[in-house]
Amino acid sequence: MSYRLNAVFIRGNNSTDNAELLNKLGISTRLLPKNQVDFFETNNRWDKLFVGSFENCNIICHGKTTNRAFEEDNFAEALPAAEIAAIIWDESSETFGFALFQKGKTVRKVLISEGSFEFDIGFSIDEESKLKDTELLDADEMLDIIDAEGKEALQQILKSERTIHSTNRLVKRYLKAELVSIEEEILLEEYG
């Protein structure tokens, strides 16, 4: 089964009240929590709203909100003291990326879908720049790509792989584990 996760992580938010947080982000608060689910149970439930926290980080899993983080330049203005990261990890459509905001401003937006970049705004963050090419592809793979497609194609493939791997690694800032390595149960309230 392929994962399709859409999550927004918010660290440094002064409020622990979910209704207030949702209101600040423009999400309807007429909905009420109905049950708890694990973070990974939000998989493939793009249109549902899930809210919770892990240590000092608020978590919102909601496809529309995640997409807004990419599409709206002022997405983080309502939470100027917070660091906000929206991630898309969609193995079924091969779409991976993140939008990172600090102090109400966009730091980085990068999103790749089926090998094409939909967003590539801002400068590389640590999770991207610290990745070595040899962590993304082995030397033989790189040589094979150069022989078959050329150096430009290799650079494009490395950039794509860097986006996928850095999206996975960015989650560690908030949940203490990379997305594909999370073992701890993280409970979220399902709203409906």
N, C-alpha and C positions, 0 to 999 in steps of 0.2 A: 504494500500500500504506500502511496506517495503522500508526503505531508504537504499541507497547505495551511500555514500558520501566518496570521497577521497580528502583530502585537505592537503596543506602544508602551515603553518603559519610561517612567517619570521619577527622577531622583531629585530631591531638594524641594519638593512641593511642601509648603508649610501646613497644608490641611490634610487631615487623614479622613475627612468626611467624603465618601464616594459621591454623594449627590452634589456637593459643592464642586468637586473636581470635574464631574461630568458636565455640569452647568458651564464651568469656565471654558471647557473645550467644545461647547455647543452641541452636546449630546442630550437628547430628550431624557429628562429625569422622571417622566411619568411612569416609566417602567419600574417594577419592583423586583428584588432578587427572589428567585424561586427555588434554587437548589445550588449546591456546590459541586464543582467538577474540577478535575486536575487540569493543569495548564495544557497538556497534550490532548485532552478531550475536546479542546476548542478546534482541533484539526477539522478542516473541511466544513466549518460552520461559519463562513464568512459573514453572513447577514445577522448573526446573533451577537449579543453584547455580553461580555464577561469582564468582571472587574475584581481585582484583589490586590494583594501586596506580598512582597517577599522582603523581609528585613526593612530597609529604609527606601524601598522602591515600590511605587504604585505600578500596577500592570492593567492595561486595558487591551483585551483582544476583541477587535471589531474591525472588519474589513473596510467599511466606509471611513472610519476614523483614520485607519492606517493610510488609506489612499489620499485622504485630505492632507496628511502631513507631506506628501510628495507634491500635491497639486497647489496648495495654498502657501504663498510666501509668508503670510502673517500667522501661520498655524500656532506658533508657540508664544505669541505676544501676551496671551492671557496668563501665562505662567513665567514671568520674566526671571525669577530666581532659580528656576528648575533647569536641569539637563533632561532633554527628552530625546529618545531614540525610537523611531518607528521602523519596524523590520517587516519585510515580506520574504517569506520562504515558501515558495510554491513549486514543489518538485514536479507536479503534473503539467504545468505550463512552462517549466524551466525559467521561472522568474524569481530573481533573488536581488536583494538590495536593502538599503537603509537610508533614512533621513535623520540627521543628527542636528539638534538645536541646543544652543547654550545661551543663557541670558536673553531669551526671546528672539535670537537671531539664528539664521541658518548657518551651520558650520559645513555640512556636507550632505549632498543628496546624490546617491548613485543607485541605479536600478538597471538590471540587465534582464531582457526577456528573449529567450531563444537565440542568444548570441548577439543581440543588438542592444545598444545602450539607449534607454528611454530617458534617463537622467544621468548627468555627470557634472555636478555643480560643486564648487568649492575645492579645497585642497585635501589630499590624502590625510587620514587620521592615523594614529599609531597602529591600529589593528591592520591597516592596509600597508603602511610603509615598512613595518617590521617583517613582513612576509618575504622570504627569499624565493626567487624563481624555482629553486630546487625543492622547495616545500610544496610547490604547486604541480610541477611536472618533473619527472626524472630526466637526466641528461640525454638518455637514448630517445625518449619521446620528443624532446626539444629538437634534436638533430633530425629525426624523422619528419617533423613538421616543417623544418627549414628546407629539407630536401624536396618535400612534396609540394609545399605551398609558399615557401619563402619566409624571410625574416619579418616582414610586416604582418603576415598571418600569425606567426608565433607571438609577436607582441600583442596582437588583439586577443589571442587565446589566453595569454598570461594575464592580461587586464581583466578578462572575464572571470578567470579562475580566482584572481585576487579579490574580486567583488564577492564571489560566493564564499570564499574562506573568511574574508573579513566580516561579512554579515554574521556568519556563524560565531566568530570570535567576539564580536561586539556584545553579544548577549552575555558574555562572561562578566562584563562590567556591572551588570545588574542582577544576575542570578547565580554568580560564582561558578558557572560551568558554561561551556560552549553549548549552543543549541542542541547539537546532535549528541551531547554527552550528559545531558541533564538526567539525573537518577532520582533526585529528591522530589517528593510529591509537593506541588505548589497548587494550593486550592484557590479557586476563583469563584465568585458568585455569578451564576447565570441569571441574566435579567430577561424578563419576558412578560 
